Amino acid sequence: MEAQFNFQVKHRNNKIDWEDVAVGYQIFCDRTTAIRYARKLSKIFNSEIRMTQGANPFKASGTYIYENAEPLKIKNYGKLVQ
């Protein structure tokens, strides 16, 4: 069964309300795929994503996703620690 998922993209420093942010939507077969898509958007735009399901995004509670895009820093890898 396919469902409509709504996505809003807002930078973390932006102080406007979520009701004022433009809404884009995609149709996915399951929620897991929609979450993967939202995580990818968050990394690309370095922003917070609000994901809702259904026809009206402003009347539904949302899932907020923010993925930090900094790479992992490995310290002392391969060194003998004394």
C-alpha positions in Angstrom: 0.0 0.0 0.0 1.4 3.4 -1.0 1.1 6.5 1.2 1.8 10.2 0.8 4.6 11.6 2.9 5.1 15.3 3.3 8.5 16.9 3.8 9.5 20.3 5.0 13.1 21.5 5.0 14.3 24.2 7.5 17.8 25.2 8.4 18.5 24.8 12.2 19.3 28.5 12.6 16.0 29.6 10.9 13.5 30.8 13.5 10.3 30.7 11.4 7.5 28.4 12.4 7.0 25.1 10.6 3.6 26.3 9.4 5.3 28.9 7.2 7.7 26.4 5.6 6.9 25.2 2.1 5.7 21.6 1.8 6.9 19.0 -0.7 5.5 15.5 -1.0 6.4 12.1 -2.3 4.5 8.8 -2.5 6.3 5.8 -1.0 5.3 2.3 -0.4 6.4 2.2 3.3 7.6 4.5 6.1 11.1 3.1 6.2 11.8 4.3 2.7 10.4 7.7 3.5 12.6 8.0 6.5 15.7 7.0 4.4 14.7 9.7 1.9 14.3 12.3 4.7 17.7 11.4 6.2 19.3 11.8 2.8 17.7 15.3 2.4 18.9 16.3 5.8 22.5 15.4 4.9 22.4 17.1 1.5 20.9 20.4 2.8 22.4 20.2 6.3 18.9 21.0 7.6 16.2 19.7 9.8 13.4 17.8 8.1 9.8 17.5 9.3 8.1 14.5 7.8 4.3 13.9 8.1 2.0 11.4 6.6 -1.4 12.1 5.0 -3.1 14.7 2.8 -2.9 17.6 5.3 0.6 18.1 6.7 -0.4 20.9 9.1 -2.9 18.8 11.1 -0.7 15.8 11.6 2.1 15.4 14.1 5.5 15.2 12.5 8.7 13.3 12.8 11.7 15.6 13.0 15.0 14.3 11.4 18.4 15.9 11.6 21.4 14.1 10.4 24.8 15.6 11.2 26.9 15.3 8.0 30.3 15.5 9.6 32.5 12.4 9.0 33.7 10.2 11.8 37.1 11.1 13.2 39.1 8.1 14.2 41.9 8.7 16.6 44.9 6.4 17.3 43.7 3.9 14.7 46.4 1.4 14.1 48.8 2.7 16.8 50.0 0.8 19.8 48.7 2.5 22.9 50.9 2.3 26.0 
